[in-house]
């Protein structure tokens, strides 16, 4: 069994920005040379989340609207400036584990792997991809 670790860095544009990581993670798996195993994708951030969903503009707007309804930007929060960002990131996990079959990450027909920025400012982000298998 082999284990390959790689970090992906990118910039976000601020609150509720979506960054599609699908192709970049597929490339990490391809370069790792692992044919069968798992790809674990982890965002080590308190205000960033990773989801599997369709990358379609109207759905992304729906996600924005749901996050705002569940945890409004303006609320009776005690944490200064971005409490809602932290609370939103608690709703979804900061990681996903995906199967690798025949050298490719397996995704459903409409699934993409997206990082969602929940913080109020643009950020430089890093996502760790760990590929495990043979």
C-alpha positions as semicolon CSV with decimal commas, in nm:
position;residue;x (nm);y (nm);z (nm)
1;X;0,000;0,000;0,000
2;X;0,116;0,351;-0,084
3;X;0,023;0,686;0,069
4;X;0,067;1,011;-0,122
5;X;0,000;1,354;0,029
6;X;-0,042;1,673;-0,169
7;X;-0,166;2,021;-0,081
8;X;-0,375;2,231;-0,316
9;X;-0,379;2,608;-0,267
10;X;-0,622;2,857;-0,412
11;X;-0,783;3,193;-0,339
12;X;-1,146;3,259;-0,261
13;X;-1,347;3,573;-0,333
14;X;-1,514;3,598;0,006
15;X;-1,835;3,489;0,166
16;X;-2,010;3,186;0,015
17;X;-1,767;3,150;-0,271
18;X;-1,752;2,809;-0,440
19;X;-1,425;2,660;-0,568
20;X;-1,451;2,344;-0,778
21;X;-1,174;2,104;-0,674
22;X;-1,287;1,807;-0,882
23;X;-1,031;1,822;-1,163
24;X;-0,744;1,912;-0,930
25;X;-0,817;1,614;-0,703
26;X;-0,846;1,386;-1,008
27;X;-0,503;1,511;-1,118
28;X;-0,352;1,436;-0,775
29;X;-0,489;1,080;-0,795
30;X;-0,357;1,037;-1,149
31;X;-0,008;1,161;-1,060
32;X;-0,002;0,943;-0,747
33;X;-0,028;0,637;-0,969
34;X;-0,268;0,464;-0,732
35;X;-0,520;0,251;-0,920
36;X;-0,751;0,142;-0,636
37;X;-0,794;0,296;-0,294
38;X;-0,924;0,613;-0,133
39;X;-0,874;0,986;-0,174
40;X;-0,931;1,183;0,142
41;X;-0,974;1,559;0,093
42;X;-0,947;1,779;0,404
43;X;-0,981;2,155;0,449
44;X;-0,791;2,258;0,765
45;X;-0,991;2,577;0,815
46;X;-1,248;2,688;1,073
47;X;-1,453;2,868;0,808
48;X;-1,432;2,642;0,503
49;X;-1,629;2,333;0,408
50;X;-1,622;2,064;0,141
51;X;-1,933;1,930;-0,026
52;X;-2,029;1,691;-0,303
53;X;-2,302;1,842;-0,516
54;X;-2,389;1,951;-0,865
55;X;-2,188;2,253;-0,981
56;X;-2,477;2,442;-1,135
57;X;-2,531;2,818;-1,085
58;X;-2,894;2,811;-0,971
59;X;-2,819;2,532;-0,722
60;X;-2,522;2,729;-0,587
61;X;-2,757;3,024;-0,534
62;X;-2,997;2,792;-0,351
63;X;-2,713;2,680;-0,125
64;X;-2,629;3,045;-0,050
65;X;-2,992;3,114;0,035
66;X;-3,022;2,809;0,262
67;X;-2,706;2,902;0,453
68;X;-2,838;3,256;0,501
69;X;-3,176;3,128;0,623
70;X;-3,027;2,869;0,858
71;X;-2,761;3,099;1,001
72;X;-2,815;3,463;0,907
73;X;-2,518;3,693;0,867
74;X;-2,665;3,932;1,120
75;X;-2,766;3,773;1,445
76;X;-2,723;3,804;1,819
77;X;-2,373;3,654;1,807
78;X;-2,105;3,709;2,068
79;X;-1,804;3,630;1,850
80;X;-1,694;3,946;1,666
81;X;-1,740;3,994;1,290
82;X;-1,773;3,638;1,157
83;X;-1,954;3,417;1,407
84;X;-2,202;3,318;1,136
85;X;-1,908;3,195;0,922
86;X;-1,794;2,957;1,195
87;X;-2,147;2,840;1,267
88;X;-2,215;2,773;0,898
89;X;-1,899;2,566;0,870
90;X;-2,020;2,349;1,158
91;X;-2,317;2,233;0,946
92;X;-2,099;2,051;0,693
93;X;-1,782;1,847;0,734
94;X;-1,444;1,990;0,634
95;X;-1,357;1,668;0,453
96;X;-1,472;1,397;0,214
97;X;-1,340;1,050;0,141
98;X;-1,387;0,924;-0,212
99;X;-1,320;0,582;-0,369
100;X;-1,056;0,541;-0,637
101;X;-1,128;0,276;-0,899
102;X;-0,902;0,216;-1,199
103;X;-0,699;0,527;-1,123
104;X;-0,990;0,773;-1,103
105;X;-1,197;0,919;-0,822
106;X;-1,550;0,780;-0,846
107;X;-1,820;1,046;-0,853
108;X;-2,187;1,037;-0,945
109;X;-2,300;1,172;-1,280
110;X;-2,371;1,523;-1,148
111;X;-2,135;1,532;-0,851
112;X;-1,850;1,778;-0,815
113;X;-1,622;1,828;-0,517
114;X;-1,659;2,190;-0,403
115;X;-1,490;2,398;-0,137
116;X;-1,727;2,658;0,010
117;X;-1,579;2,967;0,167
118;X;-1,793;3,071;0,461
119;X;-1,571;3,352;0,589
120;X;-1,651;3,717;0,519
121;X;-1,321;3,802;0,347
122;X;-1,129;3,661;0,051
123;X;-0,880;3,405;0,175
124;X;-0,584;3,204;0,056
125;X;-0,685;2,843;0,128
126;X;-0,511;2,507;0,135
127;X;-0,675;2,169;0,099
128;X;-0,485;1,851;0,183
129;X;-0,539;1,551;-0,046
130;X;-0,425;1,214;0,086
131;X;-0,434;0,925;-0,161
132;X;-0,413;0,576;-0,013
133;X;-0,408;0,250;-0,205
134;X;-0,221;0,033;-0,449
